[in-house]
Amino acid sequence: MTEPALTPRGRPGTSADHRLTVALTFDFDAESPWLGPDGTASPSQMSRGAYGANEGVRRVLSLLRRYELPATFFVPGDTAERHPAETTAIVAAGHEIGHHGYRHEPPPGLTPDQEREMVQRGLEALDRVVGVRPRGYRSPAWELSEATFGLLGEYGFAYDASQLGADRPHWVQDRGRSTDLVEVPGAWELCDSALFLFSFDPYLRGLAAPSHAEEIWRGDFDGLWAEDSDACYVLTMHPQIIGRPHRMALLERLIVHMLATDRVWFAQTGQVADRFRATAGDAPAGQRTPG
């Protein structure tokens, strides 16, 4: 492990003065993605998800604390109920909590009523366990339905973090209509599951070498910094995946590199959305989503 006191530091960025924004985000899914439609899964599948709670969250929080970095954790309601101690520890460390479904249900497979129930149950679970009402939403598996944005507006969400069409925040367009939702987009290339997740069914090879992910993640960071286009580098990780020690070492190397770079603003996704809202003004009618 690198000693933070010995880590070279560039000139820190701020909301008002930065060249690139970095948002470190973690989807604390735990067992929820492994559950079938009936809410059950095999003990082996459940244990894969439990690794995120048993080992991953502790390591992630320790790394963030070591470098005094903010983060956003998107947490399904089922995860909060199964793992209240870990969810509480995230909040106690000062990190933002976002909505991530109830049982990690991708909205395209739900009826509008089922999607509404998913949003409601997720909100109720997070309020009951940690007393938090999230301002932001990340759809499970980054999948959206035609009803999603209407529901987010109805429930008073300030931003969404489920789309992939830009490198900077923008106003959400819902089937050609302007909304008051800010989009903080991500990228599959900057997601640990796309590189590391192994599965037999459906078959996913995963298990990439950390050096492979490091080349991609560092390359995108360096490229966006060089552009100086007020971009937001959103890194999406899962405690059950990134939480392995060899992958945590990769994340620490990347953090050290980013900290050594001038004018990088580390922000929670809620802060990113707030800054965009403050600087962009009202969403203009008929605005098109970048793409």
C-alpha positions, 0 to 999 in steps of 0.5 A, a space after each residue: 500500500 502507498 503511504 498517503 503522506 508520501 503520495 505526490 499531489 497535484 494542485 487540487 481541483 474544486 467545484 469552481 476551478 477544475 480541469 476534470 471531475 472524478 466521481 468514484 461510484 460503487 454499486 453495493 449490490 451484494 446478493 440482489 443481482 443473483 436473486 431469481 424472480 422468486 427472490 431466491 438463489 443457490 447458496 453458491 450464488 448468494 455467497 458471491 454477492 455476500 463477498 461484497 458485504 463481508 470483505 469488499 465494503 470494508 476494503 473500499 471504505 478503508 481506501 477512501 478513508 486513507 486518501 480522504 476521498 468522497 464517493 457515491 454508493 448506489 444501494 438496492 433496498 434488499 442490500 440495505 435490509 440484509 446488510 444494515 451494518 455495512 450500509 450504515 458504515 457507508 453513511 457514517 463515513 460521509 458518502 452519498 447513498 443513491 437508489 439502485 432498485 429493490 432487488 436489482 430489477 432491470 426496469 425493461 422486465 417490469 410492468 409500470 406498476 412493478 417498476 413503481 413498486 420497485 422504486 417505492 420499496 427501495 426508498 422505504 428500505 433505505 429510509 428505514 435502515 439508514 434514514 436516507 432519502 436518495 436524491 439520485 438513481 442508477 438503474 440496475 444494469 443501466 437499463 431503463 424503461 419508458 416509464 423510468 424518467 416519469 417515475 423519477 420525476 414523480 418521486 422527486 429525484 434530482 438526477 439519474 446516473 444510468 445513461 451512457 451517451 456523453 462524457 459530461 452531465 446534461 439534462 435528461 430528455 424523456 422521449 423528446 420532452 425536457 425534464 428537470 432531471 440531470 443526467 450524470 452518465 457512465 460508461 461500460 468501459 469504466 465499469 469493473 463488471 464489464 472487465 472482471 465479472 465471471 459467470 457460467 450462465 450467462 457465460 461471461 469470461 471476465 477475470 481480466 488482469 488488473 493491468 488490462 483494466 488499468 490501461 483502459 481506466 488510466 487511458 480514459 482519465 488521461 485523455 479526458 484531462 488532456 481535452 480540458 472539456 469540463 468532462 466528468 470521469 465516472 468510475 463504476 465499481 462493485 464491492 463484490 468485484 473490485 473488493 478482491 485485494 489485487 483489484 484494490 491495488 489497481 484502484 489505489 494505483 489509479 487514485 494515486 495517479 489521479 491525485 498527482 494530476 493538477 486540478 482534478 475535482 473529486 466529487 459525489 455524483 450529487 455534487 456533480 449534478 448540483 454544479 451542472 444545475 447551478 451553471 446550466 440554468 433551467 433545462 431549455 425546451 426541446 433540448 436534445 441529449 448529447 449523442 
